[in-house]
Amino acid sequence: MAFGAFATTAAQSQAEDAPRRRSWVALVLLLPGIAYLALFFLVPLVSLVLTSFNAPGPSGAMGDYVPGFEWSNYVTVVSMYGEHIIRSFLYALLATAFALLFSYPLAYLLGVRLRRFPLVQALGVTLVIAPFFISFLLRTLAWKAILSDEGPVSTALHALSLLGSDDHITGTPFSVVFGLTYNFIPFMTLPIYTSLERLDLRYVEAGGDLYAGPVQTFLRVTLPLSLPGVVSGSLLTFIPAAGDYVNASSTFLGGTGTQMVGNVIEANFLSLQNYPAAAAMSIILMAIILVLVGVYVARSGTKDLV
Amino acid sequence: MSAVGRFLGRFALPVYGVLAFVFLLIPIAYTIVFSFNQVRRTNIAWRGFTLDNWTNVCDDPTVCQSFANSIVVGVVATVLATALGTAIAIALVRFRFRFRSGTTLLLFLPMASPEVVLGAGLAAEFLTAGVPKGIGTVILAHTMFCISFVVTTVRARVAGLDPALEEAGRDLYASPGQVWWRITFPLLLPGIVAAALLSFALSFDDFIITNFNSGSFMTFPKYIYIASARGIPPQANVIASAVFFIALIVVVVSQLTTAARRKRLARG
């Protein structure tokens, strides 16, 4: 999806022949958009870095901070919220793994098995993206109602004595990871589907002709060829899941013990007005994500992502 | 392989697919069904079928107002992002310039950043610059995260455009303006429309970035977030269900027209 589109070789070769003398036209086309992104994407990042070093203002009032060079802000937030950082990445990792397990067979069904039925295939893809058409927050609240103590799932599990009378489903790490998984499944399924849909089935046949069993053919032919989809799907799931704070919020699927980095940033920025702490947490989140994504992309060997 | 094994191999995947789709659609069905619920104080337990919520959508004025606000923000941000993004997409494909890889990276990074960082960053910037939060800051923020998606969508279309068509126009003494409006723009239009729809959808459903930059300005997702603490009125379900059906119709119609065009091209 979005990530794969950055690897256009046709675009590059066309640009080689493009006339150079009209470069002022290129400037006119590029300048407004690039200036916009510089002003509202790059400057905010710089602004976050500066804010993260701010010191409390002389008045000592809530939300009053002056420019400073307080490295200790980072030490403070890591010692205060270290647990939240670990929890965020753990939840995001689990959600990514579950979404992958859920999505791969579905994407295989849509992209390979249903190829002979284009209408059914189109219907299936529409159903995968259907959750996008209904508000993200309402979807999550619907799960909260279904999994709540009065909901059908808890009632059934209580009746079967699989859930103790004091146990709940909502407000636990399970329901948060469940919500994250559900909400990001389409981001995982679509890129894998795109890879599998382009897969040349003659390679799979060749595997069979060379006496490979179905399992071996899958592991040595199909899976490696669909890897670019798996990589972009994982990134499209992991990054937003690590920064999410809706699922983990206690009015949604979370509780007091499930707060993630996003909840910490929200609380510090919007309620406590502790802007340096919120900014430092944002920088830490962004830095860890960039490192993890860099390592993951390098190890999976798909260079054509950016 | 045993008969049971063969049966499983053949039908396990389709059965899984059906179950997976049911799972994906459960919360959607729930939201739609509860838009027809008779509500007393909360909309949690089922009390019976009614059409009242649909006929009196604006009984809760904040629901309707926040919905209208979301539409305005979505339309303005979509127009801005589509214009800025389309220009960048054309420049990236058609021109050779310095800082090309830098530009590509600048377009990629907003898509790879968690929303909470984008939202907090903008809020920190507005705070430092002393800009009051409101509809203006929300539109500025939404335009920002939509641009990259527009570029990605339109760029593929520009790359697939045959330059010979524009050359033919120039050979026939068309002015640059005529070439753009009569040849290039109509050919790019499907890509531009797709990009605009994507932008609108992203803007309409955005909560995290909006929450950091809206102040007291209310969008539809923000309304739901705030109302979730005391219970969502069924009117919110009505609006979400209506939006769901409209989006579904748009997608189905666009898929059918694409299929029809492909068939026509294959025949011609």
Contacts between the chains, C-beta under 8 A, distances in Angstrom:
chain1	res1	chain2	res2	distance
A	2	B	111	5.6
A	2	B	148	7.8
A	2	B	149	6.6
A	2	B	152	5.3
A	3	B	111	7.7
A	5	B	152	4.5
A	5	B	153	7.7
A	5	B	155	6.7
A	5	B	156	5.8
A	6	B	104	6.4
A	6	B	108	6.1
A	6	B	152	7.2
A	8	B	93	7.9
A	8	B	155	6.8
A	8	B	156	7.1
A	8	B	159	5.3
A	10	B	159	4.9
A	10	B	160	7.7
A	11	B	92	6.7
A	11	B	93	4.6
A	11	B	155	6.7
A	11	B	158	7.6
A	11	B	159	4.4
A	14	B	93	6.1
A	14	B	94	7.1
A	14	B	159	6.9
A	14	B	163	7.4
A	15	B	92	7.7
A	15	B	93	6.6
A	15	B	94	6.9
A	15	B	95	6.5
A	15	B	96	4.7
A	15	B	100	7.9
A	16	B	96	6.6
A	18	B	94	5.4
A	18	B	95	5.1
A	18	B	96	5.1
A	20	B	96	6.4
A	22	B	95	7.5
A	23	B	95	6.5
A	23	B	97	6.0
A	25	B	91	8.0
A	25	B	95	7.1
A	26	B	91	4.7
A	26	B	94	7.6
A	26	B	95	3.6
A	26	B	97	5.1
A	27	B	97	7.7
A	28	B	87	8.0
A	29	B	87	4.2
A	29	B	88	6.8
A	29	B	90	5.7
A	29	B	91	3.9
A	29	B	95	7.7
A	30	B	87	7.1
A	30	B	88	5.9
A	30	B	91	4.6
A	30	B	97	7.5
A	30	B	103	6.9
A	32	B	84	5.5
A	32	B	87	6.7
A	33	B	84	3.8
A	33	B	85	6.3
A	33	B	87	5.9
A	33	B	88	4.3
A	33	B	147	6.0
A	33	B	151	7.8
A	34	B	88	7.1
A	34	B	103	6.4
A	34	B	106	6.8
A	36	B	84	5.7
A	36	B	143	7.1
A	36	B	144	6.9
A	36	B	147	6.7
A	37	B	106	5.6
A	37	B	107	7.3
A	37	B	110	7.1
A	37	B	144	6.8
A	37	B	147	6.3
A	38	B	106	7.6
A	40	B	122	6.5
A	40	B	125	7.7
A	40	B	140	5.9
A	40	B	141	7.1
A	40	B	143	7.6
A	40	B	144	4.2
A	41	B	106	7.4
A	41	B	109	7.0
A	41	B	110	5.3
A	41	B	118	7.4
A	41	B	121	7.8
A	41	B	144	5.8
A	42	B	106	7.5
A	43	B	125	5.7
A	44	B	118	7.2
A	44	B	121	3.1
A	44	B	122	4.8
A	44	B	124	6.5
A	44	B	125	4.5
A	45	B	117	7.9
A	45	B	121	5.4
A	47	B	121	6.2
A	47	B	124	4.5
A	47	B	125	4.2
A	47	B	128	5.7
A	48	B	117	7.3
A	48	B	120	6.4
A	48	B	121	4.6
A	48	B	124	5.2
A	50	B	128	7.6
A	51	B	124	4.6
A	51	B	127	7.9
A	51	B	128	7.3
A	102	B	20	6.8
A	105	B	13	6.3
A	105	B	16	5.6
A	105	B	17	7.7
A	105	B	20	7.7
A	106	B	16	7.4
A	106	B	17	6.0
A	106	B	20	4.9
A	108	B	13	7.1
A	109	B	13	5.0
A	109	B	14	6.8
A	109	B	16	7.2
A	109	B	17	4.5
A	110	B	17	7.7
A	113	B	13	6.1
A	113	B	14	7.5
A	118	B	259	7.7
A	122	B	255	5.4
A	122	B	259	7.6
A	124	B	17	7.3
A	124	B	21	7.5
A	126	B	248	7.5
A	126	B	251	5.7
A	126	B	252	6.9
A	126	B	255	7.1
A	127	B	21	5.1
A	127	B	24	6.6
A	127	B	25	7.0
A	128	B	24	6.9
A	129	B	251	7.5
A	130	B	24	6.9
A	130	B	25	6.6
A	130	B	28	6.3
A	130	B	244	7.8
A	130	B	248	7.0
A	131	B	24	6.0
A	131	B	25	7.9
A	131	B	27	7.3
A	131	B	28	6.5
A	132	B	201	6.7
A	132	B	205	7.4
A	132	B	247	7.8
A	133	B	28	7.9
A	133	B	201	8.0
A	133	B	243	6.8
A	133	B	244	4.6
A	133	B	247	3.8
A	133	B	248	6.0
A	133	B	251	7.9
A	134	B	27	7.5
A	134	B	28	5.2
A	134	B	31	5.8
A	134	B	240	5.4
A	134	B	241	7.5
A	134	B	243	7.2
A	134	B	244	4.6
A	135	B	31	8.0
A	135	B	205	6.1
A	135	B	220	7.1
A	135	B	221	6.0
A	135	B	224	6.3
A	135	B	240	4.8
A	135	B	243	7.7
A	136	B	205	5.5
A	136	B	207	6.6
A	136	B	221	7.0
A	137	B	207	6.1
A	137	B	221	5.5
A	137	B	224	4.4
A	137	B	225	5.8
A	137	B	228	7.1
A	138	B	27	7.6
A	138	B	31	5.1
A	138	B	224	6.1
A	138	B	232	7.3
A	138	B	236	6.9
A	138	B	237	7.0
A	138	B	240	5.0
A	139	B	27	4.3
A	139	B	28	7.1
A	139	B	31	7.1
A	140	B	27	7.7
A	141	B	224	7.4
A	141	B	228	6.0
A	141	B	232	6.3
A	142	B	26	7.5
A	142	B	27	3.6
A	142	B	28	7.8
A	142	B	30	4.1
A	142	B	31	5.3
A	142	B	34	8.0
A	143	B	26	8.0
A	143	B	27	5.6
A	145	B	30	6.8
A	145	B	44	5.9
A	146	B	26	7.0
A	146	B	27	7.5
A	146	B	30	6.4
A	148	B	44	7.8
A	150	B	44	7.0
A	150	B	45	7.1
A	182	B	24	8.0
A	182	B	27	7.6
A	185	B	24	6.8
A	235	B	112	7.3
A	239	B	112	6.2
A	239	B	113	7.6
A	239	B	114	5.7
A	240	B	114	6.3
A	240	B	115	6.6
A	242	B	114	6.2
A	243	B	114	2.5
A	243	B	115	6.0
A	243	B	116	4.4
A	243	B	117	6.5
A	243	B	208	7.7
A	244	B	114	7.9
A	244	B	116	7.7
A	244	B	208	7.7
A	245	B	116	6.4
A	245	B	208	7.2
A	246	B	207	6.6
A	246	B	208	7.3
A	246	B	225	7.4
A	251	B	225	7.9
A	251	B	228	4.7
A	251	B	229	4.9
A	252	B	228	6.7
A	261	B	116	7.5
A	262	B	114	7.6
A	262	B	116	4.5
A	262	B	208	7.5
A	265	B	116	5.3
A	265	B	120	5.6
A	266	B	116	7.2
A	266	B	211	7.2
A	266	B	212	7.9
A	269	B	120	5.6
A	269	B	123	6.3
A	269	B	212	6.6
A	270	B	211	7.2
A	270	B	212	7.0
A	275	B	124	6.6
A	275	B	127	6.9
A	278	B	120	5.7
A	279	B	120	6.7
A	279	B	124	5.9
A	282	B	116	6.8
A	282	B	117	4.7
A	282	B	120	4.7
A	282	B	121	6.9
A	285	B	114	6.2
A	285	B	116	7.2
A	285	B	117	6.1
A	286	B	113	6.5
A	286	B	114	7.1
A	286	B	117	4.9
A	289	B	112	7.8
A	289	B	113	7.8
A	289	B	114	6.5
A	290	B	112	8.0
A	293	B	112	6.8
A	306	B	104	6.9
A	306	B	105	6.8
A	306	B	108	5.5
